[in-house]
């Protein structure tokens, strides 16, 4: 049973990685500048750069969340974050951009 669970987890991870591999990080950056830069620091500058209690920067998110966790959060945002109704492709593109910041 443990082997089956391990195999299923490995297959799921491969699927997640392949989706992110096909993503467009440049489009993710464009989306970040369009939708996220009003609240988040996306490239070292932005409105919350001087607010230590503000939303986490993209570099902090990249350092603390793996692609699966980012996908879950972007698919079902909570708290003060608005739901932009991002498509799966847009979420993958944002994740690819955030992953580039590691």
RASUL-V263776 format. One record per pair of residues at least 4 apart in sequence whose ideal C-beta (glycine too) atoms are under 8 Angstrom apart, sorted by sequence separation. I is the first residue (numbers start at 0). J is the second residue. D is the distance in Angstrom with one decimal. If there is no record, write none. Layout:
[[I/J/D] [I/J/D]]
This chain:
[[0/4/6.5] [1/5/6.1] [2/6/6.2] [3/7/6.3] [4/8/6.3] [5/9/6.4] [6/10/6.4] [7/11/6.4] [8/12/6.4] [9/13/6.4] [10/14/6.5] [11/15/6.5] [12/16/6.2] [13/17/6.2] [14/18/6.5] [15/19/6.5] [16/20/6.1] [17/21/6.7] [18/22/6.9] [22/26/8.0] [23/27/6.6] [24/28/6.5] [25/29/6.7] [26/30/6.3] [27/31/6.3] [28/32/6.4] [29/33/6.2] [30/34/5.8] [31/35/4.5] [32/36/5.1] [35/39/4.8] [40/44/6.6] [41/45/6.0] [44/48/5.8] [46/50/7.8] [55/59/4.1] [56/60/7.1] [57/61/6.1] [58/62/6.4] [59/63/6.2] [60/64/5.5] [64/68/4.0] [65/69/7.1] [66/70/6.2] [67/71/6.5] [68/72/6.4] [69/73/6.0] [70/74/6.0] [71/75/6.6] [72/76/6.6] [76/80/4.2] [85/89/4.2] [86/90/7.0] [87/91/6.3] [88/92/6.3] [89/93/6.4] [90/94/6.3] [91/95/6.3] [92/96/6.6] [93/97/6.2] [94/98/6.0] [95/99/6.7] [96/100/7.3] [22/27/6.7] [30/35/7.3] [31/36/6.3] [36/41/5.2] [40/45/4.2] [43/48/7.5] [55/60/5.3] [64/69/4.9] [72/77/7.9] [76/81/7.1] [85/90/5.1] [35/41/5.8] [39/45/6.4] [47/53/3.2] [76/82/5.3] [40/47/5.6] [46/53/7.8] [47/54/5.8] [76/83/7.9] [31/39/7.6] [38/46/6.8] [39/47/6.3] [40/48/4.9] [48/56/7.8] [55/63/7.6] [64/72/7.0] [85/93/7.2] [32/41/6.7] [36/45/5.3] [37/46/6.5] [38/47/6.1] [47/56/7.6] [60/69/6.9] [31/41/4.6] [36/46/7.6] [45/56/7.8] [74/85/7.9] [73/85/6.2] [28/41/7.7] [40/53/8.0] [43/56/8.0] [39/53/8.0] [38/53/7.2] [39/54/5.1] [41/56/7.3] [42/57/7.5] [43/58/7.8] [38/54/5.1] [39/55/7.1] [40/56/3.8] [41/57/4.8] [74/90/6.4] [39/56/6.3] [40/57/6.9] [73/90/4.7] [39/57/6.1] [40/58/7.7] [70/90/5.9] [73/93/6.3] [70/91/7.8] [73/94/7.3] [35/57/7.5] [69/93/7.7] [70/94/6.2] [54/79/7.9] [69/94/4.9] [31/57/6.8] [54/80/7.5] [66/94/5.2] [69/97/6.2] [66/98/6.5] [61/97/4.9] [60/97/5.9] [61/98/6.4] [57/96/7.7] [61/100/4.6] [62/101/6.8] [57/97/5.3] [61/101/4.7] [38/80/7.8] [58/100/5.0] [57/100/5.4] [19/66/5.3] [34/83/5.5] [16/66/7.3] [15/66/5.9] [15/67/5.5] [12/67/7.8] [15/70/7.1] [30/85/7.7] [35/93/7.9] [42/100/8.0] [30/89/5.9] [27/89/7.9] [30/92/6.2] [31/93/6.4] [26/89/7.6] [30/93/5.6] [27/91/7.9] [27/92/3.7] [31/96/5.9] [22/88/7.5] [26/92/4.4] [27/93/4.4] [30/96/7.7] [31/97/7.9] [27/94/7.0] [24/92/6.8] [27/95/5.1] [28/96/4.8] [18/87/7.8] [22/91/3.8] [23/92/4.9] [27/96/3.0] [21/91/7.2] [22/92/4.9] [27/97/7.2] [24/95/4.0] [25/96/7.8] [19/91/5.8] [22/94/6.5] [23/95/6.7] [24/96/4.6] [18/91/5.4] [22/95/3.7] [24/98/7.6] [19/94/5.6] [24/99/5.2] [19/95/5.7] [19/98/6.9]]
